[in-house]
């Protein structure tokens, strides 16, 4: 019994010494740590990649809440907390005339709208390769995704230069949000000038593009602030109208269009379980069904050149005047938007 007690006592003393040593070591390490809470971005980046993906997917699904409606029938049952405060037609309103909804404001707010604490506004200089790369990273990681968080756009630096810097673009319409401490880009919205014909009225306005908020900030109500701030900057140029596109129904659609795509690598798409392939076809049938012919069916097809700009402009004017809502394109617009660019756009004409 005596030997056993002495042994227990010795073990306790050893353990106590170990605890003291550990506390001293911990205290020494703590002196080198910065005061205050750890940066959440650092904490997330320190996790294994698989764990990061799981957390990001959970945040994405959580931040979405009820998914935005994709049909007019669904939209009539949905409550739009932000858009109900904006000068836009309400779903279900009976519209009998056309024109501006509210009169232009006599004065425009001079100071930017307030952001949540810890964030600052930044007008992005897209001539800087570093800034352009930051924007590309933000969009590729956080821009439009499907409901399952599996498919999103893949932007290139060349594409962003093309889509955000058309004729008459303004740098103050490239509106970014950064974290105050580390200057990380976490939000963006842009506008470009657009001349639009509505019935018989020609109107200069802007087209809103690439609204994006970092996934981890979706619950901070950053999107309405971005929209209000861009609106303020546009109104400083004496413009009061804007057009934008969305894959969901927002109050209230002026027009709708369908875009077509053709899978070019069905084998790869089936490997990654691409959801929009026909489910009733196996790989061999899919490859056969989507195989491209060696020659085009349309004779005289060739890539567009700069010499084609005038002819294309004339054809577009004749075609677009048939619609109640259409863009008004100058020769410079046609050259910018349609002339082929490597890794951006391919345009073909038919020469008779």
C-alpha positions as CSV (number, residue, x, y, z in Angstrom):
1,X,0.0,0.0,0.0
2,X,2.8,2.3,0.9
3,X,4.6,1.7,-2.3
4,X,1.4,2.2,-4.3
5,X,0.7,5.6,-2.6
6,X,4.2,6.8,-3.2
7,X,4.0,5.8,-6.8
8,X,0.6,7.7,-7.3
9,X,2.0,10.7,-5.6
10,X,5.1,10.7,-7.9
11,X,2.9,10.4,-10.9
12,X,0.8,13.3,-9.8
13,X,3.9,15.4,-9.2
14,X,5.1,14.6,-12.7
15,X,1.8,15.5,-14.3
16,X,1.7,18.7,-12.3
17,X,5.1,19.7,-13.5
18,X,4.1,18.9,-17.1
19,X,1.0,21.1,-16.8
20,X,3.1,24.0,-15.5
21,X,5.6,23.6,-18.2
22,X,2.9,23.5,-20.8
23,X,1.2,26.7,-19.4
24,X,4.5,28.5,-19.5
25,X,5.1,27.4,-23.1
26,X,1.6,28.5,-24.1
27,X,2.0,31.9,-22.4
28,X,5.2,32.4,-24.3
29,X,3.5,31.6,-27.6
30,X,0.5,33.9,-26.8
31,X,2.8,36.9,-26.4
32,X,3.5,36.7,-30.1
33,X,-0.1,36.6,-31.2
34,X,-1.9,39.7,-32.4
35,X,-4.5,41.1,-30.1
36,X,-8.2,40.8,-31.0
37,X,-10.2,38.1,-32.9
38,X,-8.5,36.3,-35.7
39,X,-9.2,37.3,-39.3
40,X,-12.0,34.9,-40.5
41,X,-10.5,34.8,-44.0
42,X,-7.2,33.6,-42.5
43,X,-9.0,31.0,-40.4
44,X,-10.8,29.6,-43.4
45,X,-7.7,29.6,-45.6
46,X,-5.8,27.5,-42.9
47,X,-8.3,24.7,-43.2
48,X,-7.8,21.7,-45.6
49,X,-9.2,22.4,-49.1
50,X,-11.9,19.8,-48.8
51,X,-13.1,21.4,-45.6
52,X,-13.1,24.8,-47.2
53,X,-15.3,23.5,-50.0
54,X,-17.8,22.0,-47.6
55,X,-18.0,25.3,-45.6
56,X,-18.3,27.4,-48.8
57,X,-21.1,25.2,-50.1
58,X,-22.9,25.4,-46.8
59,X,-22.6,29.2,-46.6
60,X,-23.8,29.4,-50.2
61,X,-26.9,27.4,-49.5
62,X,-27.6,29.1,-46.2
63,X,-27.2,32.6,-47.6
64,X,-29.6,31.9,-50.5
65,X,-32.5,31.1,-48.2
66,X,-35.5,30.5,-50.4
67,X,-34.3,30.6,-54.0
68,X,-35.3,33.5,-56.2
69,X,-38.2,32.8,-58.5
70,X,-37.5,31.8,-62.0
71,X,-41.0,32.1,-63.5
72,X,-43.6,34.9,-63.3
73,X,-46.0,32.5,-61.5
74,X,-43.4,32.0,-58.7
75,X,-42.5,35.7,-58.6
76,X,-46.1,36.7,-57.8
77,X,-45.9,34.8,-54.5
78,X,-42.5,36.2,-53.6
79,X,-41.8,39.2,-51.5
80,X,-39.1,41.5,-52.9
81,X,-37.9,43.5,-49.8
82,X,-35.4,45.6,-51.7
83,X,-37.0,46.0,-55.1
84,X,-40.3,47.1,-53.5
85,X,-38.5,50.2,-52.4
86,X,-37.1,51.0,-55.8
87,X,-38.7,53.0,-58.7
88,X,-39.5,50.0,-60.8
89,X,-42.9,48.7,-62.0
90,X,-44.4,46.2,-59.6
91,X,-45.4,42.7,-60.7
92,X,-49.0,42.7,-61.6
93,X,-49.3,46.4,-62.2
94,X,-51.4,47.4,-65.2
95,X,-49.1,49.6,-67.5
96,X,-51.0,51.7,-70.0
97,X,-48.3,54.3,-70.8
98,X,-44.5,54.4,-71.1
99,X,-42.0,56.9,-69.9
100,X,-39.9,57.6,-66.8
101,X,-41.4,56.4,-63.6
102,X,-40.2,59.2,-61.4
103,X,-38.9,62.7,-62.3
104,X,-35.1,63.3,-62.2
105,X,-33.8,64.4,-58.8
106,X,-32.7,68.0,-58.6
107,X,-29.7,67.2,-56.5
108,X,-27.5,64.1,-56.2
109,X,-25.9,62.8,-53.0
110,X,-22.3,63.8,-53.0
111,X,-20.9,61.4,-50.4
112,X,-20.8,57.6,-50.9
113,X,-23.3,55.4,-49.1
114,X,-22.1,53.9,-45.8
115,X,-20.8,50.3,-45.8
116,X,-20.8,47.9,-42.9
117,X,-17.9,48.5,-40.4
118,X,-14.6,47.2,-41.6
119,X,-15.2,47.7,-45.4
120,X,-14.3,50.6,-47.8
121,X,-15.2,51.7,-51.3
122,X,-12.7,51.4,-54.1
123,X,-12.9,52.6,-57.7
124,X,-11.1,49.8,-59.6
125,X,-8.3,50.8,-62.0
126,X,-8.7,48.1,-64.7
127,X,-5.5,49.2,-66.4
128,X,-3.6,47.7,-63.5
129,X,-2.8,44.0,-64.1
130,X,-2.9,43.4,-60.4
131,X,-6.3,44.9,-59.9
132,X,-7.7,43.1,-63.0
133,X,-6.4,39.8,-61.6
134,X,-8.1,40.5,-58.2
135,X,-11.4,41.1,-60.0
136,X,-11.0,38.0,-62.1
137,X,-10.4,35.9,-58.9
138,X,-13.4,37.4,-57.1
139,X,-15.7,36.7,-60.0
140,X,-14.5,33.2,-60.8
141,X,-14.9,32.2,-57.1
142,X,-18.1,34.0,-56.3
143,X,-20.1,35.0,-59.4
144,X,-23.3,33.5,-60.7
145,X,-23.8,29.8,-59.8
146,X,-26.5,27.3,-60.1
147,X,-28.6,26.3,-57.1
148,X,-26.3,23.3,-56.3
149,X,-23.2,25.4,-56.2
150,X,-21.6,23.3,-58.9
151,X,-21.5,25.4,-62.1
152,X,-20.2,29.0,-62.5
153,X,-18.6,31.2,-65.1
154,X,-14.9,31.2,-65.8
155,X,-13.8,34.7,-66.7
156,X,-10.5,35.6,-68.3
157,X,-8.5,38.9,-68.0
158,X,-9.1,39.5,-71.7
159,X,-12.9,39.1,-71.4
160,X,-13.1,41.5,-68.5
161,X,-11.2,44.2,-70.4
162,X,-13.6,43.7,-73.3
163,X,-16.9,43.7,-71.4
164,X,-16.1,46.5,-69.0
165,X,-14.2,49.0,-71.3
166,X,-16.4,49.6,-74.3
167,X,-16.5,53.0,-76.1
168,X,-17.2,55.9,-73.6
169,X,-16.7,53.8,-70.5
170,X,-16.1,55.6,-67.2
171,X,-13.7,54.3,-64.5
172,X,-16.0,55.6,-61.6
173,X,-18.6,53.0,-62.7
174,X,-16.2,50.2,-61.8
175,X,-17.2,50.1,-58.1
176,X,-15.5,47.7,-55.7
177,X,-15.6,47.0,-52.0
178,X,-12.5,46.0,-50.0
179,X,-11.8,44.8,-46.5
180,X,-10.4,47.7,-44.5
181,X,-7.6,45.7,-42.9
182,X,-6.1,43.6,-45.7
183,X,-7.6,45.4,-48.7
184,X,-9.0,42.1,-50.1
185,X,-11.6,42.7,-52.9
186,X,-14.9,41.3,-51.7
187,X,-17.6,43.1,-53.8
188,X,-18.1,44.6,-57.2
189,X,-20.6,46.1,-59.5
190,X,-20.2,47.9,-62.8
191,X,-22.0,49.9,-65.4
192,X,-21.3,50.7,-69.0
193,X,-23.0,53.3,-71.2
194,X,-25.8,52.1,-73.4
195,X,-28.1,53.9,-76.0
196,X,-31.5,52.2,-76.1
197,X,-34.5,52.7,-78.3
198,X,-37.9,52.2,-76.5
199,X,-40.7,52.4,-79.0
200,X,-39.9,55.7,-80.7
201,X,-37.8,57.2,-77.9
202,X,-34.0,57.0,-77.9
203,X,-32.5,57.1,-74.4
204,X,-29.0,57.2,-73.1
205,X,-28.7,55.0,-70.0
206,X,-26.4,52.4,-68.5
207,X,-26.2,48.6,-68.5
208,X,-25.4,47.2,-65.1
209,X,-23.0,44.2,-65.2
210,X,-21.2,41.7,-63.0
211,X,-22.8,42.4,-59.6
212,X,-20.9,40.1,-57.2
213,X,-20.5,39.8,-53.5
214,X,-18.1,37.4,-51.7
215,X,-19.9,34.2,-50.5
216,X,-18.9,34.8,-46.9
217,X,-20.6,38.3,-46.9
218,X,-23.9,37.3,-48.4
219,X,-25.7,37.8,-45.1
220,X,-24.4,41.4,-44.6
221,X,-26.9,42.9,-47.0
222,X,-24.0,44.2,-49.2
223,X,-25.9,43.9,-52.5
224,X,-28.5,46.7,-51.9
225,X,-25.7,49.1,-50.9
226,X,-23.7,48.3,-54.0
227,X,-26.8,49.0,-56.2
228,X,-27.5,52.3,-54.4
229,X,-23.9,53.4,-54.7
230,X,-23.7,52.7,-58.4
231,X,-27.0,54.4,-58.9
232,X,-25.6,57.5,-57.1
233,X,-22.5,57.5,-59.4
234,X,-24.6,57.1,-62.5
235,X,-26.9,60.0,-61.5
236,X,-23.8,62.2,-61.1
237,X,-23.5,61.9,-64.9
238,X,-27.2,63.0,-65.3
239,X,-28.4,59.5,-66.2
240,X,-31.4,58.1,-64.4
241,X,-32.3,54.8,-66.2
242,X,-30.5,51.5,-66.3
243,X,-31.1,48.1,-67.9
244,X,-29.8,44.7,-66.6
245,X,-30.3,41.0,-67.1
246,X,-30.9,38.2,-64.6
247,X,-31.5,34.5,-64.7
248,X,-34.3,35.0,-62.2
249,X,-37.4,37.1,-62.2
250,X,-36.9,40.6,-60.8
251,X,-39.5,43.4,-60.8
252,X,-40.4,43.8,-63.6
253,X,-39.1,42.2,-66.8
254,X,-39.2,44.4,-69.9
255,X,-38.2,41.6,-72.2
256,X,-37.0,38.0,-72.1
257,X,-34.7,36.0,-74.3
258,X,-33.4,32.5,-74.7
259,X,-29.8,31.6,-75.1
260,X,-28.7,28.5,-76.9
261,X,-25.6,26.4,-76.2
262,X,-24.2,23.2,-77.7
263,X,-21.9,20.9,-75.6
264,X,-18.5,20.6,-77.3
265,X,-17.0,17.9,-75.0
266,X,-19.9,15.6,-73.9
267,X,-17.5,13.0,-72.6
268,X,-16.0,15.4,-70.0
269,X,-19.5,16.8,-69.1
270,X,-20.8,13.3,-68.4
271,X,-17.7,12.6,-66.2
272,X,-18.5,15.6,-64.0
273,X,-22.3,14.9,-64.0
274,X,-23.2,18.0,-65.9
275,X,-26.9,18.2,-65.1
276,X,-28.2,19.7,-68.4
277,X,-27.4,16.7,-70.6
278,X,-30.2,14.4,-71.7
279,X,-30.5,11.8,-69.0
280,X,-32.1,9.2,-71.4
281,X,-28.9,8.9,-73.5
282,X,-25.7,6.9,-72.8
283,X,-22.2,8.2,-73.8
284,X,-22.1,6.6,-77.2
285,X,-25.5,8.0,-78.2
286,X,-24.6,11.4,-76.8
287,X,-21.4,11.6,-78.8
288,X,-23.2,10.6,-82.0
289,X,-26.0,13.0,-81.4
290,X,-23.7,16.0,-80.7
291,X,-21.0,15.2,-83.3
292,X,-20.2,18.2,-85.5
293,X,-20.0,17.9,-89.2
294,X,-16.7,18.4,-91.0
295,X,-18.1,21.2,-93.2
296,X,-20.6,23.9,-92.3
297,X,-24.0,23.8,-94.0
298,X,-23.9,27.5,-94.8
299,X,-21.6,28.3,-97.8
300,X,-19.5,31.4,-97.7
301,X,-19.0,31.4,-93.9
302,X,-15.8,33.2,-92.8
303,X,-14.5,35.1,-89.8
304,X,-15.4,38.8,-89.5
305,X,-12.8,41.4,-90.3
306,X,-12.6,45.1,-89.7
307,X,-13.7,45.8,-93.2
308,X,-17.0,44.2,-92.5
309,X,-18.0,46.7,-89.7
310,X,-19.9,49.0,-92.0
311,X,-21.9,46.3,-93.7
312,X,-22.7,44.6,-90.4
313,X,-23.8,47.9,-88.9
314,X,-26.2,48.5,-91.8
315,X,-27.7,45.0,-91.4
316,X,-28.1,45.4,-87.6
317,X,-29.9,48.8,-88.1
318,X,-32.4,47.2,-90.5
319,X,-33.0,44.2,-88.2
320,X,-33.2,46.0,-84.8
321,X,-35.7,48.6,-85.9
322,X,-38.4,45.8,-86.0
323,X,-38.4,45.6,-82.2
324,X,-40.0,47.9,-79.5
325,X,-36.9,47.6,-77.3
326,X,-33.4,47.5,-79.0
327,X,-29.9,48.8,-78.5
328,X,-28.6,51.6,-80.7
329,X,-25.1,50.7,-81.9
330,X,-22.6,53.0,-83.5
331,X,-19.8,51.9,-85.8
332,X,-17.4,51.9,-82.8
333,X,-19.9,49.7,-80.8
334,X,-20.1,47.2,-83.6
335,X,-16.3,47.1,-83.9
336,X,-15.8,46.7,-80.2
337,X,-18.5,44.1,-79.5
338,X,-18.3,41.9,-82.6
339,X,-14.8,42.0,-84.0
340,X,-13.1,38.7,-83.2
341,X,-10.8,38.7,-80.2
342,X,-8.7,35.7,-79.1
343,X,-10.1,33.9,-76.0
344,X,-13.1,36.3,-76.0
345,X,-15.4,36.2,-79.0
346,X,-15.6,34.6,-82.5
347,X,-17.8,36.3,-85.1
348,X,-18.6,35.0,-88.6
349,X,-20.2,36.6,-91.6
350,X,-21.7,35.0,-94.8
351,X,-20.2,36.4,-97.9
352,X,-22.5,35.9,-100.9
